[in-house]
């Protein structure tokens, strides 16, 4: 899905703001480097204190830091194009009565697409589980690859998480490792401790 750009309310820009805005960008860069792309979110009591100290609205600060935490969301997106082939994988790991499977990898000219299938015995899940017990996953393959979570879908007893990997993986994926980590939030700050490791051959 293509993101829409934000329309500016005015074309006028006060040049007196330039040095201040440049400092803000410098601080954002420093924050990103220190946090190693895990921005975090200040506690509510801290936001409340800063709102009073700097005469700013608390909801404004909350919105600001929420956007800062979404840095990776604004990364230029690679949309897979030019389908080439399927690479068979068929590897599974079973943890806590759930089986995690990667059946194949789709190869495109500019990216690869990986699906993490999660299956479980639906007779053991409650109605609440069906609606609220689906967490967020990340995929890492190594520093050379950018792995974007493109969302998830499913039904009772099954859920599928989709990832776009760029640049595309080589056709020879032997000895590569896929590492899926689970988080209870979309900002990837609250790790559940669950890690799915799929060794390719």
C-alpha positions in Angstrom: 0.0 0.0 0.0 1.4 3.4 -1.0 1.6 6.0 1.7 0.1 9.4 1.0 2.2 12.5 1.5 1.3 15.1 4.1 -0.1 18.3 2.6 1.4 21.5 4.1 -1.0 24.1 5.2 1.2 27.0 3.9 4.0 27.5 1.4 5.5 30.2 3.6 8.5 29.2 5.7 10.0 31.6 8.1 13.8 31.4 7.5 14.4 32.3 11.2 13.2 28.8 11.9 15.9 27.2 9.7 18.7 26.9 12.3 16.2 25.6 14.9 14.8 23.0 12.5 18.3 21.9 11.5 19.1 21.4 15.2 16.0 19.3 15.6 17.2 17.1 12.6 20.6 16.8 14.2 19.1 15.7 17.5 16.8 13.2 15.7 19.9 11.7 14.0 21.7 11.4 17.4 18.7 9.8 19.0 18.4 7.3 16.2 22.1 6.4 16.5 22.0 6.0 20.3 18.8 3.9 20.2 20.1 1.7 17.4 16.7 2.1 15.6 14.8 1.2 18.8 13.4 4.6 19.6 11.3 3.8 22.6 8.6 6.0 24.0 9.0 8.3 27.1 6.8 7.2 30.1 3.6 9.1 30.6 4.8 10.8 33.7 7.9 12.1 31.8 5.7 13.5 29.0 3.5 15.2 31.6 6.6 16.8 33.3 8.0 18.0 30.0 4.6 19.4 28.9 4.5 21.6 32.0 8.2 22.5 31.9 8.2 23.6 28.2 4.7 24.9 28.0 3.6 22.3 25.5 0.5 20.2 25.2 1.0 16.6 26.5 -1.0 15.1 23.6 1.3 17.1 21.2 4.4 15.5 22.8 2.8 12.1 22.7 2.1 12.5 19.0 5.6 13.8 18.4 7.3 10.9 20.1 4.9 8.4 18.6 6.0 9.6 15.1 9.7 9.5 16.1 9.2 5.9 17.2 7.8 5.1 13.7 11.1 5.9 11.9 11.2 2.7 10.0 7.6 3.1 8.8 8.7 6.0 6.6 11.6 4.1 5.0 11.3 4.0 1.2 9.3 0.9 0.4 10.3 -1.7 -2.2 7.3 -3.1 -4.0 8.1 -6.6 -5.4 8.0 -6.7 -9.2 9.1 -9.0 -11.9 8.3 -12.4 -10.4 11.0 -14.9 -11.2 10.6 -18.2 -9.3 9.7 -20.0 -6.1 12.5 -21.3 -3.8 11.3 -24.4 -1.9 12.1 -24.3 1.9 9.6 -26.4 3.9 11.2 -25.9 7.3 9.2 -25.9 10.6 9.8 -25.2 14.3 7.3 -26.2 17.0 7.2 -24.1 20.2 4.5 -24.1 22.8 2.0 -26.2 20.8 2.3 -23.9 17.8 4.1 -24.8 14.6 6.0 -22.1 12.7 6.7 -22.9 9.0 8.3 -21.3 6.0 7.2 -23.3 3.0 8.8 -21.3 0.2 10.3 -17.9 -0.8 9.1 -15.9 -3.7 11.9 -14.5 -5.8 11.3 -11.2 -7.7 13.8 -9.1 -9.7 14.0 -6.5 -7.0 13.0 -8.3 -3.8 12.1 -11.6 -2.1 8.9 -12.4 -0.2 8.9 -14.6 2.9 5.7 -16.0 4.6 5.8 -17.2 8.2 2.9 -19.6 8.7 1.7 -20.2 12.3 -0.6 -23.1 12.9 -2.1 -24.5 16.2 -5.0 -26.6 17.5 -7.9 -24.2 17.5 -10.0 -26.4 19.8 -7.8 -25.1 22.7 -8.2 -21.4 22.0 -10.9 -19.2 23.5 -12.9 -16.5 21.7 -10.6 -13.8 23.3 -7.5 -15.7 22.0 -8.9 -15.7 18.4 -9.3 -11.9 18.4 -6.5 -10.5 20.6 -3.7 -13.0 20.8 -1.9 -12.2 17.5 1.4 -10.4 18.1 3.8 -8.6 15.7 6.9 -10.3 14.2 10.1 -9.0 12.7 12.5 -10.9 10.4 16.2 -10.5 10.3 18.6 -12.3 7.9 21.7 -10.1 8.3 22.8 -6.5 7.9 22.8 -6.8 4.1 19.0 -7.2 4.0 16.2 -4.9 4.9 13.2 -7.0 6.0 9.8 -5.2 6.2 6.7 -6.7 7.8 3.9 -6.3 5.3 1.2 -7.4 7.7 -0.6 -10.5 8.7 -3.9 -12.3 8.1 -5.5 -15.6 9.1 -8.4 -17.4 10.7 -9.0 -19.9 13.5 -5.9 -22.1 13.9 -3.8 -20.3 11.3 -2.0 -17.0 10.9 0.4 -15.9 8.1 2.9 -13.0 8.5 4.4 -11.6 5.2 7.8 -10.0 4.8 9.4 -8.2 1.9 13.2 -8.6 1.8 15.4 -6.3 -0.2 17.7 -6.6 -2.0 16.5 -10.0 -3.2 18.0 -13.1 -1.6 20.3 -15.2 -3.8 18.8 -18.2 -5.5 21.2 -20.3 -3.5 19.9 -19.8 0.0 21.8 -22.7 1.5 23.4 -21.9 4.9 21.3 -18.8 5.4 19.2 -18.3 8.6 15.9 -16.6 9.0 15.3 -15.2 12.5 11.7 -14.2 13.5 11.2 -12.3 16.7 7.9 -11.7 18.4 6.8 -8.4 19.9 3.6 -7.4 21.6 3.6 -4.0 20.0 4.0 -2.6 16.5 7.0 -0.4 17.5 9.1 -3.5 18.4 9.8 -2.2 21.9 8.1 -5.0 23.9 9.8 -8.3 23.0 7.9 -11.4 24.2 11.1 -13.5 24.2 9.8 -15.8 21.5 12.4 -16.3 18.7 11.9 -18.6 15.7 15.1 -19.6 14.0 14.8 -21.3 10.6 18.1 -22.7 9.2 18.0 -23.0 5.4 19.8 -25.8 3.5 
